[in-house]
Amino acid sequence: MPELPFPIVDVHAHFPVVNTIGREGPQVDPHPLLAGYARERMARMHREWASEEAESPARTPAEIDDVADRWVAELDRHGVRWINFVTGQSNDLLAGVVHRHPDRFVGLAHHPMRPGAGAEMRRAVDELGLRGYKQLGPLTDHPFEDPGLRDLWEFLAERRLPALIHFGFLGRGGGVVAHPRMSPLSLFTVARDFPEIPFIVPHFGAGYWQDLLALCWSLPNVYVDTSGSNQWMRWMPYPLTLEDLFRKACETIGPERVLFGSDSAAFPRGFAVRYLHDQLRACYTLNLPEADIAKVFGGNAARLLGLDLGPRKAAGTEAADA
């Protein structure tokens, strides 16, 4: 793609390793009819987006290192300065991936949201170097305002670290569409009580756009993540386009609270550059000021994650400077 006059930061990607989502306990195989429907939906998506079946996720340390190095090549190829991995099997494994390329990778902790989660959050930050928390609302067993979770929110507030929480549709055929924490509005009490925490809601709310806008109207610490294909727009009872989403977000909450994400994960696709192109086109079509586009596609994420957007040092310059 043409070189842009600002750096790109992808706030939402998944490192492709076994058990990336990290669900615990025994897993029940879906009913054959639901499994078939999911395969049909996946095949249709491959045709729509000219994509391919994902490679098997990395398992061994050598495979994990190889995938990490391939990701750096992807970032170089597509002109992406930083990528934020929001999942990577375990906090320890993801921290190892980030430390392999600390000038290109950043990561979020992703462990179960249950009483005692604050202690693991503190370890993930202070010992492992991760920079926030990721969770899936429709897979959590505890209400966000559960007193047993207060240590998690208190630590994030103390450090002013972001919490990226998925709401809305989850999965494909047979996926989750009903849950007590399906809507971003289920976060209202905690987000209001801890305004120091930047709460990032991905995929424009994944079907709960109106609820997300309402939450953003009420609270200044709620951010919109643009990641993924956003195919949920097709399932709305009214027409929506990417231009509609960006226009409404910038009109109501301003470009300072919108963050670009790709939802990239597995190879051979690697970095989902088509999503970047589509989103850039939407913003330029809307004639957004270049300074605002720069915030959306890098500046805002860099501010929340504490990233340096300056030029990278060439290999060996650290020793030369010493």
C-alpha positions as a Markdown table, in Angstrom:
| # | Residue | x | y | z |
|---|---|---|---|---|
| 1 | Met | 0.0 | 0.0 | 0.0 |
| 2 | Pro | 1.2 | 3.6 | -0.5 |
| 3 | Glu | 3.2 | 5.0 | 2.4 |
| 4 | Leu | 1.0 | 6.9 | 4.8 |
| 5 | Pro | 2.0 | 10.2 | 6.4 |
| 6 | Phe | 1.4 | 8.7 | 9.9 |
| 7 | Pro | 2.3 | 5.5 | 11.7 |
| 8 | Ile | -0.2 | 2.6 | 11.9 |
| 9 | Val | -1.0 | 0.8 | 15.2 |
| 10 | Asp | -3.2 | -2.2 | 15.1 |
| 11 | Val | -4.9 | -2.4 | 18.5 |
| 12 | His | -6.6 | -5.7 | 18.0 |
| 13 | Ala | -4.9 | -8.9 | 16.8 |
| 14 | His | -4.7 | -12.5 | 18.0 |
| 15 | Phe | -1.4 | -14.5 | 18.1 |
| 16 | Pro | -2.2 | -17.8 | 16.4 |
| 17 | Val | -1.3 | -20.4 | 19.0 |
| 18 | Val | -3.3 | -23.4 | 20.2 |
| 19 | Asn | -6.2 | -22.5 | 22.5 |
| 20 | Thr | -6.0 | -18.8 | 21.8 |
| 21 | Ile | -9.4 | -18.0 | 23.3 |
| 22 | Gly | -8.3 | -19.7 | 26.5 |
| 23 | Arg | -11.7 | -21.2 | 27.6 |
| 24 | Glu | -11.5 | -23.4 | 30.7 |
| 25 | Gly | -13.2 | -26.7 | 31.5 |
| 26 | Pro | -14.5 | -29.5 | 29.3 |
| 27 | Gln | -15.7 | -28.3 | 25.9 |
| 28 | Val | -18.9 | -29.8 | 24.4 |
| 29 | Asp | -18.8 | -30.6 | 20.7 |
| 30 | Pro | -21.6 | -28.7 | 18.8 |
| 31 | His | -24.6 | -30.5 | 17.4 |
| 32 | Pro | -23.7 | -31.8 | 13.9 |
| 33 | Leu | -26.3 | -29.5 | 12.3 |
| 34 | Leu | -24.8 | -26.5 | 14.0 |
| 35 | Ala | -21.3 | -27.6 | 13.1 |
| 36 | Gly | -22.4 | -28.0 | 9.5 |
| 37 | Tyr | -24.0 | -24.5 | 9.5 |
| 38 | Ala | -20.7 | -23.0 | 10.9 |
| 39 | Arg | -18.7 | -24.7 | 8.1 |
| 40 | Glu | -21.1 | -23.3 | 5.6 |
| 41 | Arg | -20.8 | -19.8 | 7.0 |
| 42 | Met | -17.0 | -20.1 | 7.0 |
| 43 | Ala | -16.9 | -21.3 | 3.4 |
| 44 | Arg | -19.1 | -18.4 | 2.4 |
| 45 | Met | -16.9 | -16.0 | 4.2 |
| 46 | His | -13.8 | -17.4 | 2.4 |
| 47 | Arg | -15.6 | -16.8 | -1.0 |
| 48 | Glu | -16.8 | -13.3 | 0.0 |
| 49 | Trp | -13.4 | -12.2 | 1.2 |
| 50 | Ala | -11.1 | -14.3 | -1.0 |
| 51 | Ser | -9.5 | -15.8 | 2.0 |
| 52 | Glu | -8.1 | -19.3 | 2.8 |
| 53 | Glu | -8.4 | -21.8 | 5.5 |
| 54 | Ala | -6.1 | -21.0 | 8.4 |
| 55 | Glu | -3.0 | -22.9 | 9.0 |
| 56 | Ser | -2.7 | -25.1 | 12.1 |
| 57 | Pro | -1.9 | -22.9 | 15.1 |
| 58 | Ala | 1.6 | -22.9 | 16.6 |
| 59 | Arg | 2.3 | -25.5 | 19.3 |
| 60 | Thr | 6.0 | -25.9 | 19.9 |
| 61 | Pro | 8.4 | -23.2 | 21.1 |
| 62 | Ala | 10.1 | -23.3 | 17.7 |
| 63 | Glu | 6.8 | -22.9 | 15.8 |
| 64 | Ile | 5.8 | -20.0 | 18.1 |
| 65 | Asp | 9.1 | -18.2 | 17.5 |
| 66 | Asp | 8.7 | -18.8 | 13.7 |
| 67 | Val | 5.2 | -17.3 | 13.7 |
| 68 | Ala | 6.4 | -14.3 | 15.7 |
| 69 | Asp | 9.1 | -13.7 | 13.1 |
| 70 | Arg | 6.6 | -14.1 | 10.3 |
| 71 | Trp | 4.5 | -11.5 | 12.0 |
| 72 | Val | 7.3 | -8.9 | 12.0 |
| 73 | Ala | 7.7 | -9.5 | 8.3 |
| 74 | Glu | 4.0 | -8.9 | 7.9 |
| 75 | Leu | 4.2 | -5.6 | 9.7 |
| 76 | Asp | 7.1 | -4.5 | 7.6 |
| 77 | Arg | 5.3 | -5.6 | 4.3 |
| 78 | His | 2.2 | -3.6 | 5.2 |
| 79 | Gly | 3.8 | -0.6 | 6.9 |
| 80 | Val | 2.4 | -1.3 | 10.4 |
| 81 | Arg | 4.5 | 0.2 | 13.2 |
| 82 | Trp | 3.0 | -1.7 | 16.2 |
| 83 | Ile | 0.6 | -4.6 | 16.7 |
| 84 | Asn | -1.3 | -5.4 | 19.9 |
| 85 | Phe | -2.0 | -9.1 | 20.5 |
| 86 | Val | -5.1 | -9.4 | 22.7 |
| 87 | Thr | -4.9 | -13.2 | 23.1 |
| 88 | Gly | -2.1 | -15.7 | 22.9 |
| 89 | Gln | -3.1 | -18.8 | 24.9 |
| 90 | Ser | -1.6 | -17.7 | 28.3 |
| 91 | Asn | -0.2 | -14.6 | 29.7 |
| 92 | Asp | 3.3 | -16.2 | 30.0 |
| 93 | Leu | 3.3 | -17.4 | 26.4 |
| 94 | Leu | 2.1 | -14.1 | 25.0 |
| 95 | Ala | 4.7 | -12.2 | 27.1 |
| 96 | Gly | 7.4 | -14.4 | 25.6 |
| 97 | Val | 6.2 | -13.5 | 22.1 |
| 98 | Val | 6.1 | -9.8 | 22.9 |
| 99 | His | 9.6 | -9.9 | 24.4 |
| 100 | Arg | 10.9 | -11.5 | 21.2 |
| 101 | His | 10.1 | -8.3 | 19.3 |
| 102 | Pro | 9.5 | -5.6 | 21.9 |
| 103 | Asp | 9.8 | -2.8 | 19.4 |
| 104 | Arg | 6.9 | -4.1 | 17.3 |
| 105 | Phe | 4.7 | -6.2 | 19.6 |
| 106 | Val | 2.6 | -5.3 | 22.6 |
| 107 | Gly | 0.1 | -7.5 | 24.4 |
| 108 | Leu | -2.8 | -7.7 | 26.8 |
| 109 | Ala | -3.4 | -10.1 | 29.6 |
| 110 | His | -6.2 | -12.6 | 28.9 |
| 111 | His | -7.1 | -14.7 | 31.9 |
| 112 | Pro | -10.5 | -15.7 | 33.4 |
| 113 | Met | -12.6 | -12.9 | 34.9 |
| 114 | Arg | -13.3 | -14.4 | 38.3 |
| 115 | Pro | -12.6 | -13.5 | 41.9 |
| 116 | Gly | -8.8 | -13.2 | 42.3 |
| 117 | Ala | -8.3 | -12.0 | 38.8 |
| 118 | Gly | -6.6 | -8.8 | 40.1 |
| 119 | Ala | -3.6 | -10.8 | 41.4 |
| 120 | Glu | -2.9 | -12.3 | 38.0 |
| 121 | Met | -3.4 | -8.9 | 36.4 |
| 122 | Arg | -0.8 | -7.4 | 38.6 |
| 123 | Arg | 1.6 | -10.2 | 37.8 |
| 124 | Ala | 0.9 | -9.9 | 34.1 |
| 125 | Val | 1.9 | -6.2 | 34.2 |
| 126 | Asp | 4.6 | -6.0 | 36.8 |
| 127 | Glu | 6.4 | -9.3 | 36.0 |
| 128 | Leu | 5.5 | -10.1 | 32.4 |
| 129 | Gly | 5.2 | -6.6 | 30.9 |
| 130 | Leu | 1.7 | -6.8 | 29.4 |
| 131 | Arg | -0.2 | -3.5 | 29.1 |
| 132 | Gly | -3.9 | -4.1 | 29.8 |
| 133 | Tyr | -6.6 | -6.7 | 29.9 |
| 134 | Lys | -8.8 | -8.5 | 27.3 |
| 135 | Gln | -12.0 | -10.4 | 27.9 |
| 136 | Leu | -15.1 | -11.6 | 26.2 |
| 137 | Gly | -18.3 | -10.4 | 27.9 |
| 138 | Pro | -20.5 | -13.2 | 26.5 |
| 139 | Leu | -18.2 | -15.8 | 27.9 |
| 140 | Thr | -17.9 | -14.5 | 31.5 |
| 141 | Asp | -19.7 | -16.1 | 34.4 |
| 142 | His | -19.5 | -13.2 | 36.8 |
| 143 | Pro | -21.2 | -9.8 | 36.5 |
| 144 | Phe | -18.6 | -7.0 | 36.0 |
| 145 | Glu | -19.7 | -5.4 | 39.2 |
| 146 | Asp | -19.2 | -8.6 | 41.3 |
| 147 | Pro | -17.4 | -7.5 | 44.5 |
| 148 | Gly | -14.9 | -10.4 | 43.8 |
| 149 | Leu | -13.7 | -8.6 | 40.7 |
| 150 | Arg | -13.1 | -5.3 | 42.4 |
| 151 | Asp | -9.3 | -5.9 | 42.8 |
| 152 | Leu | -9.1 | -6.3 | 39.0 |
| 153 | Trp | -10.7 | -3.0 | 38.3 |
| 154 | Glu | -8.8 | -1.2 | 41.1 |
| 155 | Phe | -5.5 | -2.3 | 39.7 |
| 156 | Leu | -6.4 | -1.3 | 36.1 |
| 157 | Ala | -7.6 | 2.1 | 37.5 |
| 158 | Glu | -4.5 | 2.6 | 39.6 |
| 159 | Arg | -2.3 | 2.1 | 36.5 |
| 160 | Arg | -4.7 | 3.6 | 34.1 |
| 161 | Leu | -4.4 | 0.6 | 31.9 |
| 162 | Pro | -7.0 | -0.3 | 29.2 |
| 163 | Ala | -9.5 | -3.1 | 29.3 |
| 164 | Leu | -10.6 | -4.4 | 25.9 |
| 165 | Ile | -13.9 | -6.3 | 26.2 |
| 166 | His | -15.8 | -7.9 | 23.4 |
| 167 | Phe | -19.6 | -7.6 | 23.4 |
| 168 | Gly | -22.2 | -8.6 | 20.8 |
| 169 | Phe | -22.3 | -11.5 | 18.4 |
| 170 | Leu | -19.6 | -14.1 | 19.1 |
| 171 | Gly | -18.5 | -16.9 | 16.8 |
| 172 | Arg | -20.2 | -18.0 | 13.6 |
| 173 | Gly | -22.9 | -20.6 | 13.1 |
| 174 | Gly | -24.3 | -21.6 | 16.5 |
| 175 | Gly | -22.5 | -18.6 | 18.0 |
| 176 | Val | -23.5 | -16.7 | 21.1 |
| 177 | Val | -26.3 | -14.2 | 20.7 |
| 178 | Ala | -27.9 | -14.2 | 24.1 |
| 179 | His | -26.1 | -13.7 | 27.4 |
| 180 | Pro | -26.4 | -11.4 | 30.4 |
| 181 | Arg | -23.3 | -9.6 | 29.3 |
| 182 | Met | -24.1 | -9.4 | 25.6 |
| 183 | Ser | -24.6 | -5.7 | 25.5 |
| 184 | Pro | -21.9 | -3.0 | 26.2 |
| 185 | Leu | -24.5 | -1.5 | 28.6 |
| 186 | Ser | -23.7 | -4.4 | 31.0 |
| 187 | Leu | -20.4 | -2.6 | 31.6 |
| 188 | Phe | -22.0 | 0.7 | 32.7 |
| 189 | Thr | -21.7 | 0.4 | 36.4 |
| 190 | Val | -18.0 | -0.6 | 36.4 |
| 191 | Ala | -17.1 | 1.9 | 33.7 |
| 192 | Arg | -18.8 | 4.7 | 35.7 |
| 193 | Asp | -17.2 | 3.7 | 39.0 |
| 194 | Phe | -13.7 | 3.4 | 37.4 |
| 195 | Pro | -13.4 | 6.4 | 35.0 |
| 196 | Glu | -9.6 | 6.0 | 35.1 |
| 197 | Ile | -9.8 | 2.8 | 33.1 |
| 198 | Pro | -10.0 | 3.2 | 29.3 |
| 199 | Phe | -12.6 | 0.6 | 28.2 |
| 200 | Ile | -12.3 | -0.4 | 24.6 |
| 201 | Val | -15.2 | -2.1 | 22.9 |
| 202 | Pro | -14.2 | -3.9 | 19.6 |
| 203 | His | -16.0 | -4.3 | 16.3 |
| 204 | Phe | -18.1 | -1.2 | 16.7 |
| 205 | Gly | -20.1 | -3.2 | 19.3 |
| 206 | Ala | -20.7 | -6.2 | 17.0 |
| 207 | Gly | -24.4 | -5.7 | 16.6 |
| 208 | Tyr | -24.9 | -3.4 | 19.6 |
| 209 | Trp | -24.0 | -0.2 | 18.0 |
| 210 | Gln | -26.8 | 1.8 | 19.6 |
| 211 | Asp | -25.9 | 0.5 | 23.1 |
| 212 | Leu | -22.3 | 1.3 | 22.6 |
| 213 | Leu | -23.0 | 4.9 | 21.5 |
| 214 | Ala | -25.3 | 5.3 | 24.6 |
| 215 | Leu | -22.4 | 4.1 | 26.8 |
| 216 | Cys | -20.0 | 6.5 | 25.1 |
| 217 | Trp | -22.5 | 9.3 | 25.5 |
| 218 | Ser | -22.7 | 8.7 | 29.2 |
| 219 | Leu | -19.0 | 8.0 | 29.9 |
| 220 | Pro | -15.8 | 9.6 | 28.6 |
| 221 | Asn | -13.6 | 6.5 | 29.2 |
| 222 | Val | -15.3 | 4.3 | 26.6 |
| 223 | Tyr | -13.5 | 3.8 | 23.3 |
| 224 | Val | -14.6 | 2.2 | 20.0 |
| 225 | Asp | -12.4 | -0.4 | 18.3 |
| 226 | Thr | -13.0 | -0.8 | 14.6 |
| 227 | Ser | -11.6 | -4.3 | 14.1 |
| 228 | Gly | -12.6 | -7.1 | 11.8 |
| 229 | Ser | -14.8 | -7.5 | 8.8 |
| 230 | Asn | -17.8 | -6.1 | 10.7 |
| 231 | Gln | -20.1 | -8.4 | 8.9 |
| 232 | Trp | -22.6 | -8.0 | 11.7 |
| 233 | Met | -23.8 | -5.0 | 9.8 |
| 234 | Arg | -25.5 | -7.3 | 7.4 |
| 235 | Trp | -27.7 | -8.7 | 10.2 |
| 236 | Met | -29.0 | -5.3 | 11.3 |
| 237 | Pro | -32.7 | -4.5 | 10.4 |
| 238 | Tyr | -31.5 | -1.3 | 8.8 |
| 239 | Pro | -28.7 | -0.5 | 6.3 |
| 240 | Leu | -25.3 | 0.2 | 7.7 |
| 241 | Thr | -21.9 | 0.8 | 6.1 |
| 242 | Leu | -18.4 | 1.4 | 7.4 |
| 243 | Glu | -18.8 | 5.1 | 6.4 |
| 244 | Asp | -22.0 | 5.2 | 8.5 |
| 245 | Leu | -20.1 | 3.8 | 11.5 |
| 246 | Phe | -17.1 | 6.1 | 11.2 |
| 247 | Arg | -19.3 | 9.1 | 10.6 |
| 248 | Lys | -21.5 | 8.5 | 13.6 |
| 249 | Ala | -18.5 | 7.8 | 15.9 |
| 250 | Cys | -16.7 | 10.9 | 14.9 |
| 251 | Glu | -19.8 | 13.1 | 15.1 |
| 252 | Thr | -20.8 | 11.9 | 18.5 |
| 253 | Ile | -17.7 | 10.9 | 20.5 |
| 254 | Gly | -14.9 | 12.4 | 18.3 |
| 255 | Pro | -12.0 | 10.7 | 16.6 |
| 256 | Glu | -10.0 | 10.7 | 19.8 |
| 257 | Arg | -12.0 | 7.7 | 21.0 |
| 258 | Val | -11.9 | 5.6 | 17.9 |
| 259 | Leu | -9.1 | 3.0 | 17.4 |
| 260 | Phe | -8.2 | 1.0 | 14.3 |
| 261 | Gly | -8.0 | -2.8 | 14.7 |
| 262 | Ser | -7.7 | -5.6 | 12.2 |
| 263 | Asp | -8.7 | -8.7 | 14.2 |
| 264 | Ser | -5.9 | -10.5 | 12.4 |
| 265 | Ala | -4.8 | -13.9 | 13.5 |
| 266 | Ala | -3.7 | -16.9 | 11.5 |
| 267 | Phe | -1.6 | -17.4 | 8.4 |
| 268 | Pro | -1.7 | -17.6 | 5.4 |
| 269 | Arg | -3.8 | -14.4 | 5.6 |
| 270 | Gly | -1.6 | -12.9 | 8.3 |
| 271 | Phe | -2.3 | -9.2 | 8.6 |
| 272 | Ala | -5.8 | -8.5 | 7.3 |
| 273 | Val | -4.7 | -5.6 | 5.1 |
| 274 | Arg | -8.1 | -5.5 | 3.3 |
| 275 | Tyr | -9.7 | -4.3 | 6.5 |
| 276 | Leu | -7.1 | -1.6 | 6.8 |
| 277 | His | -7.7 | -0.5 | 3.2 |
| 278 | Asp | -11.5 | -0.5 | 3.6 |
| 279 | Gln | -11.4 | 1.5 | 6.8 |
| 280 | Leu | -8.9 | 4.0 | 5.4 |
| 281 | Arg | -11.1 | 4.4 | 2.3 |
| 282 | Ala | -14.2 | 5.0 | 4.5 |
| 283 | Cys | -12.4 | 7.8 | 6.5 |
| 284 | Tyr | -11.0 | 9.5 | 3.4 |
| 285 | Thr | -14.4 | 9.2 | 1.7 |
| 286 | Leu | -15.8 | 11.1 | 4.6 |
| 287 | Asn | -13.2 | 13.8 | 4.2 |
| 288 | Leu | -12.0 | 13.5 | 7.7 |
| 289 | Pro | -9.1 | 15.7 | 8.5 |
| 290 | Glu | -5.7 | 14.0 | 8.1 |
| 291 | Ala | -4.9 | 14.7 | 11.7 |
| 292 | Asp | -8.1 | 12.9 | 12.9 |
| 293 | Ile | -7.3 | 9.9 | 10.6 |
| 294 | Ala | -3.8 | 9.7 | 12.1 |
| 295 | Lys | -5.4 | 9.6 | 15.6 |
| 296 | Val | -7.7 | 6.7 | 14.7 |
| 297 | Phe | -5.1 | 4.6 | 12.9 |
| 298 | Gly | -2.3 | 5.0 | 15.4 |
| 299 | Gly | -2.2 | 7.9 | 17.7 |
| 300 | Asn | -5.0 | 7.0 | 20.0 |
| 301 | Ala | -3.7 | 3.4 | 20.5 |
| 302 | Ala | -0.2 | 4.6 | 21.1 |
| 303 | Arg | -1.5 | 7.0 | 23.8 |
| 304 | Leu | -3.5 | 4.3 | 25.6 |
| 305 | Leu | -0.8 | 1.7 | 25.4 |
| 306 | Gly | 2.2 | 3.9 | 26.0 |
| 307 | Leu | 3.9 | 3.2 | 22.6 |
| 308 | Asp | 6.7 | 5.2 | 21.0 |
| 309 | Leu | 5.7 | 6.2 | 17.4 |
| 310 | Gly | 9.2 | 7.6 | 16.6 |
| 311 | Pro | 11.5 | 6.0 | 14.1 |
| 312 | Arg | 12.8 | 2.6 | 15.0 |
| 313 | Lys | 16.5 | 2.1 | 15.6 |
| 314 | Ala | 18.4 | 0.0 | 13.1 |
| 315 | Ala | 19.8 | -3.3 | 14.4 |
| 316 | Gly | 23.0 | -2.7 | 16.3 |
| 317 | Thr | 22.5 | 1.0 | 17.0 |
| 318 | Glu | 21.9 | 0.3 | 20.7 |
| 319 | Ala | 25.5 | -1.0 | 21.1 |
| 320 | Ala | 26.8 | 1.8 | 19.0 |
| 321 | Asp | 25.1 | 4.4 | 21.1 |
| 322 | Ala | 26.3 | 2.9 | 24.4 |
